[in-house]
Amino acid sequence: MRGLVLFDFGGTLDADGARWSIRFHAAYRAAGGKQSFAAFEKVFRESDRALGRFSGIEKLGFRAMIDAQAALLLARLPDGVALSQQNIADQFHSSTCAVVRRNETLLERLQQSYHLGVVSNFTGNLELCLQELGLMKYFSVVADSGRVGVTKPDARLFQHALTWPGLVATPAWMVGDNFESDIRPAAALGMSTAWLAPGNDKPPEAGIPTVRLQTLSELAAALDS
C-alpha cells in the first residue's frame, strides 16, 4: 500500500464541497420554502444539535437520519408546517446518492493502492450510514466523533485513524471541504491535504492545502502528481 487517504464525510464524500445546510436549504426552497439561507442556517444548526440528542440516533441508517433531520428542521421553521417533509428528504437523499454512486468509481480505484478511512464529526451512526450507502467496504477505519468522543479540529480524532492497527499510515492525506476542521488540523499533524473547495476563494493560510479540488473526481490525479 502507498499510504493512507482519509476523507471527511458530509460535504466531501456525499457532495462536492456543499455542506448539509446548503443542500437542505436547496431542497427546502424547491419544496416552496421562503426563508433566506442566512435565516435558514440558524434554524438548521438548531436542528443539527437536536439531531445529536435524538433518541436512538446511533442506530439510524442514512435515510432514516435524513428523515429525522427534515422533521426536526421543519418543526422549527415558520413555514415548515406547510411543506412536505418527504419531498425535502427525498431531494436531499437522491442528490446525495447520485454523488455517492459517482464517487464509488474513485474509491474503488484508490482502494487498490491506498488504505482508506473516514474522519468525521458525526452522531455515532456513521458506519451504519456508510453501509447503507454501499461505501463501508472501501474503508479500513472510520473515526466517528460520536463514537470516539472528540470532534474535529481536535487532533485526537485524526490520530484515532492514523494509529489504527494494520494500516500503512505514511504518507497520509486528508481530504475535506472544511478548511478549519479538516485541512488546517491535518496539515498541523504533517499530513498532506486536499481541500475540496469549488470556486475561487483563497485559502485562509498560505502554503495550505497541498492541492485544491473542484470536484472529488480530481483526487486520483492529484495523488499521482
N, C-alpha and C positions, 0 to 999 in steps of 0.2 A: 504493500500500500504506500502511496506517495504522501500521505499525511491525513489531516482531519479537516473537514469543512463543516462548520456549524451554521445553522440558519435560525433566524427569528421565524416565528410563525405568522402572526397577524400583520398583514401589510407586506409580507415578503413571500412566503410560500403560497399564500392564497390571493395575492394581488400585487401588482407592480407598483409598490410604494404608496398605495392608498390605504390609510388606516380605517378601522371599522366604522368610526364615526362618520367619515366621509361617505362610505358606501351605504351605511344605513340612512344617511340623510338623502342620498340619491333615490333610494327605494321609497322613502317617506314622501318625497316630493312627487315621485311618479304615481304614488297612490292618492295624491291630492292634498298633501300637507302643505302648509303655507309658511311655516317658521323659517327664518333665515338660518344659515348654517351656524352663525355665532350664537344665536339663541338656542338652537337645537343642540349644539355641542355641550352646553352647560347641563342640559337635561340628560344627554347621553352619558355624561360622566356620572351623574347620579344613578342612572340605571346600571352602569358598569359596577359601581360599588355595591348596589343591591344584588346584582348577579353573583358577586363574590360571597354574599351571605345567604344565597338561595339554598334552601334545604335540599340536600341530595345532589348538589351541583357536581360533586366529584364522580357521580355515576352517570351523568348525561353524555350522550354522544353529540356529534356536531349539530345535526338538525334539531334535536331537542333543545340544545343550548341556544340556537338561533331563535327558536320559537319563544323560549323563556325571555330572552333579551328583548324581543319585539314586544312582548306583553308588558314587561316592566317599563319599557320606553313609552309606549302609547298611554299607559296609565298616568304618566307624568306630563304629557304634552297637552296643551289646552284644546287642541283639535283632535286628540288621539281617539276619542270615543267614536268619531265619525268615520274613522279609517279602517281599512281591512288589515288586521294583523297578519292574516295568512298571505295576502298579496305582498306585503312588505317582506316577510320572512322568505317567501318563495323567490323574490327577485334577488335578495341577498344570497340565498343558498345557491341558486342557479348560476349566478355570476361567479361565485367562489368556485363551484365545481368545474366550470369551464376553464378557469385559470389553473386549477389543480391538475386537470387532465393534461393540459399543455405542459406543465412543469414536470410531469412524470417522465417524459422523454429525457429531460435534463438529468433528473435524479437517477434514472436507470443507467445513463451513460457515466455519470460521476461515480456511482457505486462500484464500478469496475476498477477504479483506480484509487479511490479515497474511502476512508471511513467517514460516514455522515452522521450528523446529530442535529438536534434542535435545542435551542436555549430560549425560553420564552417566559414572559410574565403571563401566567395563566391561572386557572382556577382548580387545579388538581385533576382535571379530566383530559389533559392534552393527549395522552396516549390513546384514550378511547376515541377522541376526535380524529386522530391520525389514522387509526384503524378503520373507522367508518369511511374516511375519505380515500382509503386504499393506499396510504403513504407510509404506514408504520414499517412495512417490510424493507424500506430503504434505509432506516436509521438504526444505528448501533447504540445510541444513547439519547435520552430525552431528559432535559433538565427543565422541569415544570416548576415555576416558583411556588405554586400552590402545594407541591409535594416537598420541595427542598426546604422551603421556609425562609428564603431570601429572594429579593426581587432585583432585577437589573435597575440601575447600573452596578449593583454590588458585585464585586469581582468573584465572590464565592459561588455565584450561580454559574459563571463561566468555568470556574475551576472544578465544579462538580462534573462537568462534561469532559474537561481536559484531562482529568485524572481517572476517568472511568477505566476499569481493568480491561486489558486486552486491546486497547486502541493504539494506533500509531498517531500520536498527537503532535508530531513535529515533521514538517511545518504545519501550522494551524491557521485557518481562515475563519473569520466571522462575516456572515452575510446578513445585512439587515437594512431596514428603511429608516430607523430612528437613530439620528446621529448621536444624541446624548445617551441613549440607553443601550445601543448596540455597538456603535463604531468607536466612540471615544474610550469606553472602558476596555474594549477588546484590544485596541491599539496600546493602551497603557500596560497590558499584560504581555506585550510583544507579539501579538497576533497580527497577521496581515488582514486587511479589511476590505470588503466590497460593499459600498454604500449604494443601495437601490433607491435612487432619487431622480425620477424623471423631471425634466425641466432644466433651468439654468441657474438656480440658486447656488451661490458659492458655499463651499463647506465652511462651517464656523471656525475651523482651525486649519492653518496652512500645514501641508505635509500629511494630512489625514483626509480621506482614506487612501489606501493603496490604489484602488481602482474605483471608478464610479460607473454604475449600470443604469441604463434607461429602462431595461426590462430584464427579468431574471434569466431569460434565454441567452443573454450575453455572457453569462458566468463561465461557461466551459471555455470559451475563447480567452477570457481574462486569466483563467488559471493556467492556461497553456502558454501564455505570452511571457 
